[in-house]
Amino acid sequence: MKSHAVLDRGPQASGIGRLEYLQTPDRCDQHVLDQALDGYHQLGITRMSESGRDGVVDPDCRVHDVSNLFVAGSSVFPTAGQANPTLPAVALSLRLGDHLQRFCR
């Protein structure tokens, strides 16, 4: 639950939102644990590549041939790695956020 609180700080601080739980506070911890199941990661669906011939997005996560459409997440990874893709996906999303800040100015 500590990680949920940490992830909630950014959206709250910027005023864009907050995490909402569908449980009462006394049941929240158990509800989150009940939902912590194995799953599958969708990788390579919008593959990153240098050209539109080999993938969907460029190294800045911009969809090839679409000037204002970006995709962030593990779907842009060209292949699966050995470990869970969540941390690299978060890092890539933060990198894209920085790029968009510069791009939108």
N, C-alpha and C positions, 0 to 999 in steps of 0.2 A: 504494500500500500504506500510505502514511502516513495517508490518510483512514480506512482500515480500522482502524488502530491507535487513532486518535483516537476513532472510534465505539465501539471496544471498551472504552475506559477507564471509561465510565459504568456499564455493567452489571457490570464486574469490581469497581469501587469499591463498589458497593452490594451486592455479593454475590449478584446474581440470575442471573448467567450470564457467558458469554464467547463470542467468536467461535471457531468451530472450522473448520479447513480440512481438506478431504478429500485433501490432498496433503502430501507431505513438505516440510519447510521450504525445501529447495533448489529445489523445483518450484513453490512457492506463487505467486511473482510471475508466472511465465509462465502458470500456470493462471488466475489472475485476469484477465490480459490476454486470454487466449483466450476468456473468457466475456463480455468487454466488447463487446457487439453492440448494434446498433440495436434499438429496441423500440417498443412502443406504450404509451401511458399511458391508463389507464381513468379517464375524467373524467365527472362528472355522473351516475354510476349511483345514488349515494345523495345527490342534490342537496341543498344547504343552502338553507333558506328560512325565512321568518317563520312559515309555517303548513304543516300537513300536506297541505293541498290543493295546494300548489305544490312540495313537495319531501319529502325523507325525514327530514332532521335540522334542528334549530334552530341558531342562531348559536353555541351552546355544543357543537355536534356530538352532542347528545342526540337519539335517534330520537323523532320526534313520537309522543305517546301511549304511550310505553314509558318508565317512570320510571327505569330503571337500565341503559339500553343506549346506548352511545356508539360513534360511528364516526369514525375519524381517517384521513386520507389524501386523495389527490387525487380520489377518487370523490365527495367532497362539494362540489367546485368546481362552481358552476353552469354555467360555460363554460370552454373552453380559452383559455389566454393565448397570447402570442406565443412565450414561451420554455419551456424544460423546467420541469415543475411540481415537481421534487424539492425545491428550497429552500422554496417556499411550503408544501409538504406537511409538511416538517420543522418549519417555524415554527408551522403550525397544530397539529401534534401536541404541540409543546412548550407551546403555549397551552392545549391541552386537558389536558395533564398538570398544569399549574398550577391550572386550574379543578377538576380532580378532587381535587387535594390539599385545596383549600378545601371542596369539596362533601362529601368523605368524613370530615371532622372532626366 
